[in-house]
Amino acid sequence: MTNTTTPRTPLLGFLLLMILVGINLRPALSSLAPVLARIQADTGLSPTSIGALTTLPVVCLGLFAPLAPWLAKRVGAERALSLALVLLALALSLRASALTWLLFLGTLLAGGAIGIAGSLLPALVKRELPQGADLMTGVYTMALCLGGAMGAGLSIPLADALGSWRLALGSWALIAVMALVVWRWRMPHPWPDRQAASTPAPKARLLKSALAWQVTLLMGSMSSLAYIVFGWLPVLLQRRGLSEQEAGWLLAISVMFQLVSAIGAPWLARLGRDQRPALLLMLAANGAGMMLLLLGPVEYRWPGVVLLGLGQGGCFSMALTLVVLRSGDSRLAGKLSGMAQGIGYCLAALGPLGIGILLDRGATLPQVCLMLGAILMLAVIFALFAGRNRRLEFDGDGQLVTKHRP
């Protein structure tokens, strides 16, 4: 039986569901970094292999993200998100195994699940709240940051309490199952309208769009900085003489400050004629925070961690906000989200891998910061283009065009 209408969820209910799902999309990544030293000690993995472990989920974010529009077209966006949560719970459970290859497999599948879910959510937000999608995206990004803070801050305490870093990593499957149950219970799961799906729709040839590539490359460069922090910041801080626990808490505090800018950056972006000033401000805070933490006096680590958190939360929020602002409708938002996160995250994965290779070859912190500075400058360049008020739309002939937004 085919549904011809899509049941709507009350706005507050939808908002709470977005928050619950969003909380699940970062602990799989942020919970790994604080226990990397323990993983290396127990498994004997080299720094390059550890770098691959931090890179795998980011690669899979990119490889699996383009599957989201395909799944949504065939089973519906809501049901596709349910499948992603099932895969996430399974993947996190695998990481509790004593077998090292299952640790890698679970990490890989977790990245894939997050890639699908993360690509679906911007289109759902655009559909449910088209006029306020940028502000709703800020709330959803705040939930991502909260989940990231939980993963980073609770990783070591959980490992100590459970007596195993493996059980600590696997325990995050519980909140994924909870999110799945609530999502299935409270969110309508209609099947796609087969009659509408059989009607040929204009093709969104985003690979030929300069604006789509600008948003994608900005997403990739800013995400690269974020996943370097998620994957390597505690290790780099330990090289400065900080304890394992303090390094993990500094990462957690940084992510907690992301909550402020994640919800505030879209409001800030509305103050100007376009999003370039907000993007450049967030990138400046991001860069200043990283340099203070890695090169500044150790006593400046607290201002550094605050700046880093504010910068990264704002950057990620703005990247997702640009996906909805640069899309004329929810279908284009889904397509652009798949491209920006698919290609962008594949490019972003080179960052954590590059840091692992540098450290394996004995690189110093100043040398690591040179790489971080180069990625930051690329992000600034892409922000100057992607931040302009432009939007992808279909014209009267069904051709994809870029229009100036008033």
Secondary structure, 3 states (H helix, E strand, C coil): CCCCCCCCCCHHHHHHHHHHHHHCCCHHHHCCHHHHHHHHHHHCCCHHHHHHHHHHHHHHHHHHCCHHHHHHHHHCHHHHHHHHHHHHHHHHHHCCCCCHHHHHHHHHHHHHHHHHHHHHHHHHHHHHCCCCHHHHHHHHHHHHHHHHHHHHHHHHHHHHHHCCHHHHHHCCHHHHHHHHHHHHHHCCCCCCCHHHHHCCCCCCCHHHCHHHHHHHHHHHHHHHHHHHHHHHHHHHHHHCCCCHHHHHHHHHHHHHHHHHHHHHHHHHHCCCCCCHHHHHHHHHHHHHHHHHHHHCCHHHHHHHHHHHHHHHHHHHHHHHHHHHHCECCHHHHHHHHHHHHHHHHHHHCHHHHHHHHHHHCCCCHHHHHHHHHHHHHHHHHHHHHHCCCEEEEECCCCCEEEEECC
